[in-house]
Structure formats: structure tokens, C-alpha cells
Amino acid sequence: MAEIINLRQVRKAQKRKQADATASANRAKFGQTKAERNAQTAETQRAARLLDGAKREHD
């Protein structure tokens, strides 16, 4: 006799598996966490301020 399965649970499991695959692909594609992006932006702004502070002014 065949094993009885709940189709709703199987569909939900398939949907979760697909969502996990999509999330994994997005993590690989976009790569950085929000904290890493913020740190990189802050470092870029700090470097720009440092460079602007070292410029000579022309009269």
C-alpha cells in the first residue's frame, strides 16, 4: 500500500526549497550586508574629507 502524504505540506516544502534557492542566489549576486555597505560608504566619505582638507586654495 502507498504511503499517504499531505499535499499541502508537500507544496509548502517545495515552496520553501525554492525560496531558499532564490535567497542563496541573491546572496551570491549582491554579496554585501547592510553593515558592510555602511562601513564602505563611511570610509569613502572619510577619505574624501581627508583629501579635501589637504587641498591648497588658489586665489
C-alpha positions as CSV (number, residue, x, y, z in Angstrom):
1,M,0.0,0.0,0.0
2,A,1.3,3.5,-0.8
3,E,2.3,6.0,1.8
4,I,-0.3,8.7,2.5
5,I,1.1,12.2,2.1
6,N,-0.4,15.6,2.8
7,L,-0.2,17.5,-0.5
8,R,-0.5,20.9,1.2
9,Q,2.7,20.1,3.3
10,V,4.5,18.9,0.2
11,R,3.6,22.1,-1.7
12,K,4.8,24.2,1.2
13,A,8.1,22.3,1.4
14,Q,8.7,22.8,-2.3
15,K,7.9,26.5,-2.0
16,R,10.4,26.8,0.9
17,K,13.0,25.0,-1.0
18,Q,12.6,27.3,-4.0
19,A,12.7,30.4,-1.7
20,D,15.9,29.1,-0.2
21,A,17.5,28.6,-3.6
22,T,16.4,32.1,-4.7
23,A,17.8,33.6,-1.5
24,S,21.1,31.8,-1.9
25,A,21.4,33.1,-5.5
26,N,20.7,36.6,-4.3
27,R,23.3,36.4,-1.5
28,A,25.9,35.3,-4.1
29,K,24.8,38.0,-6.5
30,F,24.6,41.0,-4.3
31,G,27.1,39.9,-1.7
32,Q,27.3,42.6,0.9
33,T,25.5,43.0,4.2
34,K,24.0,46.4,5.1
35,A,26.6,46.9,7.7
36,E,29.4,46.3,5.2
37,R,27.8,48.8,2.7
38,N,27.5,51.4,5.5
39,A,31.1,50.8,6.6
40,Q,32.3,51.2,3.0
41,T,30.3,54.4,2.5
42,A,31.7,55.9,5.7
43,E,35.2,55.0,4.7
44,T,34.8,56.6,1.3
45,Q,33.3,59.8,2.9
46,R,36.2,59.9,5.4
47,A,38.7,59.6,2.6
48,A,37.0,62.4,0.6
49,R,37.0,64.7,3.6
50,L,40.7,64.0,4.3
51,L,41.6,64.7,0.6
52,D,39.5,67.9,0.6
53,G,41.2,69.1,3.8
54,A,44.7,68.7,2.2
55,K,43.9,70.7,-0.9
56,R,45.6,74.1,-1.4
57,E,43.4,77.0,-2.2
58,H,44.1,79.1,-5.2
59,D,43.4,82.9,-5.1
